Amino acid sequence: MRLLSAALAASLLASAMLAHDYTSGNITIGHPFSYETISTARTAGGFLSITNAGDTPDRLIAVEAPVERVELHRTEQDANGVNRMVEQEGGVVIPAGETVTFEHGSWHVMFFGLPEGGFGDGDRIEAVLVFEQAGEIPVIFNVEARGGGHDRHGDHDEHEAGMDRDHDH
């Protein structure tokens, strides 16, 4: 019984360490993360959730991070059924009382011009999310190993392999 209790406690501690949220006013940022990349990668995706507990919508208008540039993207399917990552230049609306999830196949943050060696498991990317109403919210995107419990988010191999047709890398 004691061994089971210790294992449960260790499991809960590990889950708490992996999950990290940030709250500023009515905005809560849930578990920002990116996946480790190959060492030659020039791009990587960033994933998180944003909850707006307020009575009015807000808009994520930018993400600042120590890379060449950061863009807000959405995966869209064209008439031929081909998925493309499209920059959302006007930002992303976070409706009042709702959560917007940034995940593979939907909204996501794109980091361009990664540091030499790419992102490694355990790295921490300091970033600032800039909102129209809530202002600047500093966060850390934890870099996780692929298959680290967020498989529903997939990966960005199409960006890393240079197959993104909407951007010059």
C-alpha positions in Angstrom: 0.0 0.0 0.0 2.8 2.4 0.9 4.5 1.7 -2.5 1.2 2.4 -4.3 0.8 5.7 -2.4 4.4 6.7 -3.3 3.8 5.8 -7.0 0.6 7.8 -7.0 2.3 10.8 -5.4 5.1 10.7 -7.9 2.7 10.5 -10.8 0.7 13.5 -9.5 3.9 15.4 -9.0 5.1 14.6 -12.5 1.7 15.7 -14.0 1.8 19.0 -12.0 5.4 19.7 -13.2 4.4 19.2 -16.9 1.3 21.3 -16.7 1.8 25.0 -16.4 -0.7 27.8 -16.7 -0.5 31.5 -16.7 -3.4 33.9 -15.7 -3.6 37.6 -16.2 -7.0 39.2 -15.6 -9.6 37.2 -17.6 -7.1 35.4 -19.8 -5.6 32.0 -18.8 -2.9 30.4 -20.9 -2.8 26.6 -20.6 0.4 24.6 -21.0 2.3 26.3 -23.7 4.7 23.8 -25.3 6.6 22.9 -28.4 8.1 19.6 -29.6 11.8 18.9 -29.8 13.1 19.3 -33.3 15.8 17.7 -35.4 19.0 19.7 -35.0 18.8 21.3 -38.5 15.2 22.4 -38.1 14.5 26.1 -39.0 10.9 26.0 -37.8 8.7 24.6 -35.0 5.1 24.7 -33.9 3.9 26.0 -30.6 0.8 24.8 -28.9 -1.4 26.0 -25.9 -4.9 26.8 -24.9 -6.2 30.3 -24.2 -9.3 30.8 -22.1 -11.1 34.1 -21.9 -13.3 34.2 -18.8 -14.3 37.8 -19.5 -17.5 39.3 -20.9 -15.9 40.7 -24.0 -13.7 39.0 -26.7 -10.0 39.6 -26.8 -7.5 39.1 -29.6 -4.1 37.5 -29.6 -2.2 39.8 -31.9 1.4 38.6 -31.6 3.8 36.3 -29.9 7.4 37.5 -29.2 10.2 35.0 -28.7 14.0 34.8 -29.2 13.8 33.5 -32.7 14.0 35.3 -36.1 10.2 35.7 -36.2 7.0 34.3 -34.8 3.6 34.0 -36.6 0.1 32.9 -35.7 -1.1 30.2 -38.2 -4.1 28.2 -38.9 -4.3 25.0 -40.9 -6.8 25.3 -43.7 -7.8 22.9 -46.4 -8.0 24.1 -50.0 -10.5 23.0 -52.6 -8.2 20.1 -53.6 -8.1 18.7 -50.0 -4.5 19.9 -49.4 -3.8 21.3 -46.0 -1.8 24.6 -45.9 -0.5 26.6 -43.0 -1.8 30.1 -43.4 -0.6 33.1 -41.4 -3.4 34.9 -39.5 -2.1 38.5 -39.9 -5.1 40.0 -38.0 -4.5 37.8 -35.0 -6.8 35.2 -33.3 -10.0 36.2 -31.6 -10.6 34.6 -28.2 -14.4 34.9 -27.7 -15.8 35.8 -24.3 -16.4 32.8 -22.1 -14.6 30.4 -24.5 -11.3 28.5 -24.9 -9.3 28.5 -28.1 -6.9 25.6 -28.4 -3.8 25.9 -30.5 -3.1 22.4 -31.8 -1.9 20.5 -34.8 -4.4 20.8 -37.6 -5.8 24.1 -36.3 -4.5 27.2 -34.8 -0.8 27.1 -33.8 2.2 29.4 -33.2 5.0 29.1 -35.7 8.6 29.8 -34.6 10.9 30.6 -37.5 14.7 30.8 -37.5 15.4 28.5 -34.6 18.7 28.6 -32.8 21.5 26.4 -34.0 20.7 22.9 -32.9 16.9 23.5 -33.0 14.8 22.9 -29.9 15.8 20.1 -27.6 13.8 18.2 -25.1 13.8 20.1 -21.8 14.5 23.5 -23.4 12.4 26.5 -22.3 11.4 29.2 -24.8 10.6 32.4 -23.0 7.9 34.2 -24.9 5.4 37.1 -24.5 1.8 36.7 -25.8 0.4 40.1 -26.8 -3.3 40.6 -26.6 -5.4 43.6 -27.7 -7.1 44.0 -24.3 -5.1 42.0 -21.8 -1.8 43.3 -23.0 1.4 41.4 -22.6 1.5 38.0 -20.8 4.9 36.4 -20.4 4.9 32.6 -20.7 7.4 29.8 -21.2 6.9 27.2 -23.9 8.4 23.9 -22.5 10.0 21.8 -25.2 8.8 18.2 -24.9 9.9 15.0 -26.5 7.7 13.7 -29.3 5.2 11.3 -27.9 5.3 13.1 -24.6 1.5 12.9 -23.9 0.4 15.5 -26.5 0.2 13.2 -29.5 -3.2 14.8 -30.5 -1.1 17.9 -31.5 1.0 15.9 -33.9 4.1 17.5 -35.2 5.3 20.0 -37.8 7.5 17.8 -39.9 6.0 19.5 -43.0 7.5 22.8 -41.9 10.8 21.3 -40.7 11.2 19.5 -44.0 10.7 22.8 -45.9 7.4 21.7 -47.5 5.5 24.7 -46.3 4.4 26.4 -49.6 3.1 29.6 -48.0 6.5 30.8 -46.7 10.1 31.2 -47.8 12.4 29.5 -45.4 
